[in-house]
Amino acid sequence: MSESQQKCLDDFKAWIVAKNVTENPWHKDYFFLKFCRARKFDLKKVIEMFNNYMNYRTENDLDNIITVSSIYNLILIGLRFPAKG
């Protein structure tokens, strides 16, 4: 990675921390780098894309789609999950 690309990634991560955008433990450098690459390391576009991504997740409640209790409720009503084998 070039110095300018590393600077974009570092600035992006600094923006995330400063704005407290996410604290998701799955969001690591490799995850943030995908956004940088997708927007050719243009920090303004990277931030816009990441904001759109986070808004989509929030609007569609993606972090709460599957919970243990929802799976348990499906089992109670008789839905069976096929075993692999």
C-alpha positions, 0 to 999 in steps of 0.5 A: 500500500502506498503512503497516500493510501495508508494515510487515507486508511488512517484518516478514515479510522481516525474519523470513525473514532472521533465521530464514534461511528462504530465500535463493532469488533468485526470492524478491523483494518481489512474491513475499512480497507474495503471501503477505501479501495471501493472509492479509490482512497478518496476520503470524502467518498469513503466516508460517504459510502461508509455512512450510507452502509451504516444508515442502511444497517440501522434502517433495516435493523440488520444487527438484530435480524437473528437472535437466539430467542427468534430461532428458539421461537421458530423451533417451538412453532415446529420449524425444523432445521435440516441436519447436514450429513 
